[in-house]
Amino acid sequence: MTSSAPDATVPDATALDTPALDRAVAALRRGAGAWSATPLSRRIALLERLLPRVVATSADMAAAGASAKGYGAASPWAAEDWMGGPWALAQNTRAHLHVLRRMAAGRDPLDARSVHARDGRTVVDVFPATGWDRLLLNGYTAEVWIGPGIGPEQVRERAAGEYRGRPGRPGVGLVLGAGNVAAITALDILHKLYVEGEVVIAKMNPVNAYLRPHFEQVFADFIERDWVRFVDGGAAEGAYLTRHEGVDSIHVTGSERTHDAIVWGTGDDAVRRRRADRPLVAKPFSSELGGVSPCIVTPGPWSDADFRFQAEHIVSSKMNNSGHNCIASQVLVVPRDWDGTERLLDEIRRVLRALPPRTDYYPGADRRLAAVRAAHPAAETYGDGCRFLVPDIADHDDVLITTEVFASALGVVRLPGSTTGEFLHRAVDFANDVLPGSLGATLLVHPRTARTERTTLDSAVAALRYGTVGVNCWSAVGFLLGYTPWGAFPGNTRHAIGSGIGFVHNAFMLEDVEKTVLRAPFAPAPRGLAAGQTSLSPRPPYFVTNRTALTTVERLVRFTAEPSVRKLPALFASALRG
C-alpha cells in the first residue's frame, strides 16, 4: 500500500503530455486482439523467456532499491529488496508456468485431489504445488477457502476460465503501480495479462519510478508486441488514464483515500457524487488498499527459545521495509493475563535494540510517526530513534488502532481471557470489528496448544475476516507465493472500499475466493522437531535477524528461475547458516 492519495480532480490536459499517453494507449489497443489470440504454448514460451531476464536484471534492480532507501547493495537490509523484487517476480512467474503447463499437457489446472469439502464449504490446497516447493519451504502449506455455496465440482469447472472456453474480451488494463515493494507493479501486470487476458499500461509510482528500466528489460518481449507499456507521472497522469476512453479496467495499489479520489473525486463534489452514486470512474476496478493488520499471540507453553524466535518474527513483520508495507503487523494483540506477555515484549525490545540503523524512507513517514509521538509522548524508541513501541494501548480511538501508520511503529493491545478460547474469541472480535481493513492477519500458536485447543483454533481461523490468515507465518508470505490469491476479504464496495476489491496473483485462477490460510512451523529446524513438528525449514530469510538472508535470497532467485539439484548445496548451506 502507498499512503498518499492522488489528487483526482479533473486534470488540466494542457499540463500533461497527453499525446504520449494517448499513443501508449493506442498502441496497446492495437495489440490487444493479438494478445487474446496468442495460443497457450506461446504464452508459456514468453514466461520462459521472461525468467532469465529477471535473473539478468536482479542485482541492478535490488541495488536500485537499496540505494533509494539509503543503504548499500551489500547491506543486510538489501535482502528485502531481493525478496520483494526479483524473487517475488520469479516465484510468481514460476507459479503461472506450473499451472499453464498442466493445461498445455491436457490436464485440468487443479488436481482433483486438491479440492475438497470441509465443514460445509470448499477448500483448495494450493501450496506446496511442486516437489521443489516441498523441499524449499518444508512445512509451509496454503489452502484457499471458497465462498459459501460453491461446491468442489463448481470450483474445478470455474478455474482458469481464460483458458477453458471463457476468455475475457480484448482490452486494455491500467495498473497504477505501488511505490513501496518492487514486485507489486510487475506482479499486477502478470495478473492482468495471464489471468484477466488484458494488455497493460502501467503507470509507475513516483516513489520508485527508478524501477522502470528494469521492468522494461524484464517485459521486453511484451513491449515489443504492444502488450505492455510503462509510463511515468503523478496524480494528474493517473487521473487522466483512469478516465481515458481507451482504458477498459483499472487495478490500483494504494490507500482508501487513493481509491475514493479516483472514483468519487475530491471536495464537496465527491460528497455529492457519492450520495447520488455517480462515480467519476465506473469501469471494472480492483484494488489492494492495506489497513491496520494484527498479529495475535495465543498463550501457551513457550520456551525461552520460542520467545526469542517469535520476537524476531513479530519485529520482522513490522520492520521489514521500514514498515512501509500494506501488510505490516501494526498491532500486536496479546493476552493480558498470560505470564509470557512481558517476556515476549522484553524479547521484542532486545531485537529492536540490536537491529542496524536505517531510516523510514517513504514520503510522509515522518508526519505519521510524529502523530504517533504526539499521541504517545512516552513511546519507547529504538535504534536510530524512528522505531516506536507503544506497549499498552487502551483506547480504541488511538492513532495506531484507527490509522495505517505505514512506518516503523508497533502498538500492543492487551485483551482479557481466562482461557485460550475466551482470549481468542475476544482477539478475533477485536481484529474483525475494531481494526480497519481486512487484507491480512497473523496468528501465533504453539503446536502443543494447537493440538489441545484444535477446535478453538479452527474456529478462530474460520472467523477471521481477512483475505489472508497466516498461522505461525507472517501473512505477507501469501503475497510472495503466486499460487495464493492476494486481496481483501470479500464484501467491500466502492462506497466503503476498506482494503479493496478483488484478488490478484492467483496462479490457479480460482473464482469465488474468500481467503487464503497459510500455515508454517512454529519453531525452526532442528528445534521444532522436539515440539513434534516434522518440518526441516530453518529461520526464514525474511526475518530481519537472518544473518545470511542476502546470500540466501540471491541464490534463491537463481534457483527459482532455473531449478537444479546442483544449486541446492550452496542454497541450503546459506539458509542453514542464517
N, C-alpha and C positions, 0 to 999 in steps of 0.2 A: 504494500500500500504506500502511496505517496500522501503527504499530509497537506499539500496546498492545492486548492481548487482553482481551475482556470476561470477567468472572467468570461462567462459565456454570453455576455451581451452581444448583440449583432455586430460582427467585426466590421471595421472600416476597410472595405476591399482595396481602397487606394493605398493603404499602409502595408498591404501584403503583396507577396509575389504570386498573385493568384494565377497568372498564366503557367507558372511552373507546377503549381498544384494541379491545375486543370490538365496539363499534359500528362502528369503522372497517373491521374485517374483515367484519362482517355486511353493510355497505353494498356492499363490493366483491363479496361472494358474490352479492348480488342483481344486480349489474351484469355479472357475468362472462359470462352467457349472451348478453346483448345485444352485448357486445364481440365474442364469437365469431361472432355473426350479422351483424356490421357488414360491408357489402359493400366490395370493394376501392376503388370510387370514393369512398366516404365516408371510408375510412381515408386516402386520398390527400388529400382536402379538409381533413381535420383537421391533417395535417402542413403543408399550405399555409397554414393559419391560424396554426399554431404559429410559423413563421419570423418574421413581423412582431413577434410577442410577444418573441422572442429579441432582436431589434433594440431594441425599446422598453425592455427592462429591462437591456440590455447595459452601459450606462455605470454604472448603480447597482450591478449585480452585480459588475463589475470593481472599482469603488470600495470596495465592502464587503470584498472580498478583500484589497485593498491596505491598508485600514485595519487589518484583523485581523492582518496581517503586520508592521505597524509602519512603513509608508511612505505617502506621499500618492498620490492618484489620478493625479497628473501625473509621478510618479517614473518614470525609465526602467525600473525593475523592474516597473512595472504592466503592461508588455506581456505578461508571462506570465499575468496574471490575465485579460486579454482573449483570449489564445490558448488557454489551458487551460480557459476558461469559455465565453463566448459564441461564439467562433469554432469550437471543437470541437463545440459543440452544433449550430450552424448547418451545419457541414460534414457531420456525421453525418446530420442530417435531410435535407440535400440528397442524400446518397448513397442513403438509403432511398427518397426520392422518385424518383430516377432509375430504380431497379430496379422499383419498383411501377408507375410509368408505362409501362415497357416491357410489363409483363404486362397492364396495362389496355388497351394498344393491340393485344393479341393476340399479342405476341411472347414468346419464352422469356426468362427472366430473364438468361440468359447468351447472348451472341453465340457461335455455334458456333465461329467462328474463334479465340475467346479460350481455348478448351480444347484442349489438345494433349498428345501423348505425347512424353516426352523421357527417354532413357536408362532406359526400362523403367518409368517412372512418369508420372502425370498432373499437369500444371501448368496453372493457370488464370491468365491475365493479367487483373488486376482494376483496375490503375491505370496510366496515365490512363484514365478511363472516359468522359470528355466532352471536347469541344473546349476548354471553359474550363479543365479540368484541364491539358491540354497547354500552354495559354498561361500559366497562373499558376504552375505547378510544372514548368516546362520542363526536361526531362532526368530527372525523377523517374519511376521505374517501380516497380510492385509485382506480384509473382506469388505465388499460393498453391500450395503443394505439397500434394498429396493423399496420404493414406496408401497404403502398398503394396497392390497387388492390386485397385485400383479404376481402371477404365478411363475414358476420356473420355466415352463414352456414358452410363455409370452416373453420372458426376458431373453431367452435364447433366440427367439424369432426376431425380436426387435433390434438386437445388437448389430452394429455396423451396417445400418441401413444405406449409407453412402455407397456401399459395395455389393449390396444384396437386393437390388431392384428398387431402391427408394433414394436415388441420388438427389441432392439438392439442385436447385436451378443455378445456372451460371450466374455469378455475382461477384461484387467487389466488397470485401470486408475491410473495415477500418479498425486498426489496432492502435489505441492510444497507449503508448508504452509507459512502463513504470520507471521511476528514477532510482530505485534502491538496489534491487537484486538483478544482476546482469542478465540472467537467462530468461527472466519473465517475458520480455518482449519477443524473444526468439521462440519460446515455447507457445506463446499465443499465436504466432504466425503458423507454426506447425499444426496447431489445432484447427485454425481456420482452413488451412489447405487440405489436411488429411481427414479431418472428422466432419467438417461442415461443407467441404468442397468448394470453397470460395478462394479467389485470388486476393492478395492482401496489399493494402497501403498501410505502412507502419510509420506513425509519427513518433520520432524519438522524443523522450523526455529531456528537457534542457539539462537536467542534473547529470545524466550520463550519456549525453549525445556523443561523447568520445568513443562509444562502442560502435557507432555506425559503420566505420570502415571494416571492423572485424566481422560484423554481421553481413556486410555486403560481400565479404570474401566467402563466408560460410554459405550464403544463399546465392552465390554467383550464377549457378545453373538456372535458378528460378527467375532471377532478374533478367538474364539474357532472353528468356522466353516471355517476358511481360507477365509474369505470375506474381512477382513481389516487387514493391518499390518502397524505398525508405525516404522520408523527408524529415527535415528539421523544423523547429519552430516552437512557439509557446502557445499561450491560450488562444490568441487570435487565429493561428493556423489550425489549431484543433477545432475551434468552433466553426470555422469555415468548412472544414472537411466533414464534420458531423452533419451539416445541412446540405452538403453537396448532392445534387441530384444523381450523380454517378456512383454514389456510395449506397450500398444496399443494407448493410448491417454494421453494428459497432460493438467492439469489446473494449472495455476500459479497466485498467487497474489504477485505483486512486482512493479517494475518500468519499464518504457520503456526500460531502459538500461538492466534490467534483461532479458526481452524477447529477445532483439536483441543479447545478448551474448549467449543465448541458441540456438536461431535459426540460427544465422549467424557466431557465434564465435567472436573473438576479433582481433584487429590489422588490418594489411594490408590484411590478408586472408579474414577477414569479409567483407572488401570493395569489394574484387574480387568476393566473393560468392554472395553478394547482387546484384552486377552489372550483374552477369550471372544467377541470380535466381537459385542458387544451395545451398539450405539451408542444414545445418548440420542435422536438425531435420525437417522432413516433415510430421510427424504424426498429426492427428487431435489435435488441440491446441486451448484452450480457455484461457482467461486471464482477470484479473481485475487489471489495472495499474495506477489508480489515475490520477492526473492532478492538475491544478490550478482552484479551484472551487469558483464561485462568489456567493455573496449574494446581491441581487438587492433590493434597498429600493424605493418603489413607494411613491411619495409625496401625502399627504392627510391631513385630519383634525384630527391629532393625539392629544390626551390629554396628560397631564403630566404623567399619569399612563401608557399610551401607550408607551411613550418614555422610561420609566423605564423598562417596561416588555420586549420590543423589544431589548433594550440594553442587557438585561440579555440573551435573545435568541441568539443574534449575538455573544456575548462573549462565550456562551456555545458551539456554533457551531465551534468556533475556538479553545477554550482552553480545551475542552473535550480531555482526554488522552494526555494532553500537546501538542495538535496539531498534534500528531502522527497518523493522520487518513487520508486515501486517499480522504475523502470527507469533510475534514475540510474547513470551509469558509476562504479562504486566502485573497480574495479581496472583500471589501465592495464597492459596486457601488451605489453612492448617487447622488441626483440632486444638481447641483452646485448652482442653484438659489433659492432653497427652504429654507424658513426661519427655517425649522425644522432640517436641516442638522447639524448645530452646536449644537443644543440642544441634538440631538441624540449622537453626538460624546462626549459631556460632560457627558452624562449618561454612555456611554461605558467606559470612563475614571474612573468614580466612581466605576463601577463594577470591573474593573481591579485592582484598588487600594484595594478594600475590600476582594478580594479572598485570602484564606490562601496560604502560600508559598508551592511550590513544584518545582522539577527540571525537565528539559527535559531529559528523561532517554534514548531515542533511540540513538543507535550509529550514530555518525555523526551530531547530532543536534547542538553541539557547533560550528562545522565548518560552517554549513549552516546559523546559526544565526550570526556568525562573518561576513559572506558575506553580510547579510542584514545591519549589523552595518557599514561595510566599505562603502556600497552604501549610507547609511543614517546616518552620524555621529550624526545628531541631532534627531534621532528617539527617541520617548518617551518610557521610560522603567517603568515598574510597578512591584509590588510585590517583588520578590526576584531578580529582575534585568534581568530575561530572558524572560519577556513578553514585546514584542515590539509592538508599534503602530506607523505606518507611516501615518499621517493624510492627506497627499495630494501628490499623485503620479501623475506626469505629463508625464513621459517618458514611452512609450510602451516597451522600452528595459530594463526597471527596473527589477532587480532580482526577485521582488515579482510578477511581471507580467509574466516573462518567465520561472520561475523555481518553482517547488513544493518544498517549504521550509520544510515541514514536521516537523514543530516545532512551537513554540508559537510566531508567528509574524503575525500581521494583517495589511494589506495595504488598503488605501482608495483612490478610484478613483472618481473624481467629473466630471460629464458629464452635458453638457448644455441641455436645453429643455424648451421652453416657455410654453408648455402644457404637460400634463401627457402622451399623445400619442407620442409626439416628444421625450420626455425623454426615454420612454420605448423602442421606436424604436432604439435609439442610444445605450441603455444599452444592448439590445438583440444582436445587431450587434457586440458590443464590446465583449460580452461573447462568441459569436459564432466564431468570426473571429480573435480575438486578443489573448484571453487566451488559453493556450494549454490544451487539454483534453476535455472529454465530458461525464464524469461519472455522475456528479450531479450539479444542480444549485438550489438556494433558492430564492424565490421572496416574499417580504413582501408587503402587500397591505391592507389598512384599508377597512372594509366591506362597508362603505359608498362609497368609491372610487370604489370598486369592482362593486357596483350596478350602479353607474352613468357612469362608463367607462367600462362597461362589454365587449363590442366589442373589445375595445383596449386591455383589459387584456386577453381575449381569444386569440387574435392574437399573443400577446407576448408569452403566454404559448405554443401555437402551433409552434411558430417559434424557440423556444429554442431547439437547437440540443444537448440534454443531455439525458442520459439514465434514469435519474430520475429528475423530476422537483417538488420541494416542494413549494406549495403556503401556506405561513404562517406556514410552517413546515420545519425544517431543513431536507434537502433531505436524510440525513443519516438514518432517520426513515425507509426509504424504504429497507435498509439493514436488519432491525430487524424483519419485519412483517412476512416473509416467503411466503406469498401469492404474494408478489410484486417481479417480476423479477429484478435482480440486475446485472448491467453491463453497458458498454459504449453504447452511441448512435451508431447504425449500420453504417457501411461504412469503418471501418478501415481494413487494410490489413497487411500481415506480413512485407511488405516493409515500411509501415507507420502505426505503430501499435497504436499510440495515447494512449487512455485509455483502450485499449484491444478489444477483440472479444468475443462475446457470452454473455449469461445471465445465472446466477446461481440462487439458491433458487427456485422461480417459482413453487410453490406447485401445481398450476393448470396445469402445464406442457404445457403452451401455446407455440405455434410456431409463427414465423414471428413477434416477438415483436419489436416495435420501441422504446417505452419509457413508463415509469410509471409517472402518475401525482398524487401527494399526495396533499390533502387539509386538513387544520386544522384551528381551531378557531384563530382569530387574538388576542383575549384577553381571559384570563381565566375566568371561572365562579367564582363568580356571575357577575363580572363586565361586561363580554361580553354580558349579556342579555340586557344591556342598549343600546348597539350598534346594536341590532336586531339579535344577534346570539342566537341560541337555544341550544347550547352545554352546557353540565354540567361538562366539563373537567376542573380541576384545573391546577395550574402550573405544567408542565410536569416534571417527575422525572429525565429526562436527563439534566435539567437546572443545571448548576454548582452552582446556588444560592438556589437550593431547600434544605431547612433545614432538611427535613425528608427523603430525597431521599434514603439513605441507608436502612432504615427500610422499606420504601415502596417497594423497589425493592426486598428485601429479601422475603417479603410477596407475592409479585407478582410472583416470581419464584415458590413458593409452590402452589399458586393458579393456575397458568398456567399448571403445571404438573398434578394437580388433582383439577379441578374446583369444588367449593362447595359454596352454599349460606352461610354456616356457617362461611366461611373465609372472606366474604365481609365486615362486620362491621369494623374489625381491619384494613383491607386493605384501605378502604375508609377513616377511621379516620386518618391514617398516611398520605395518599395522600392529604387530605384537609389541614392538618397542614403544609404541605410543602409550 
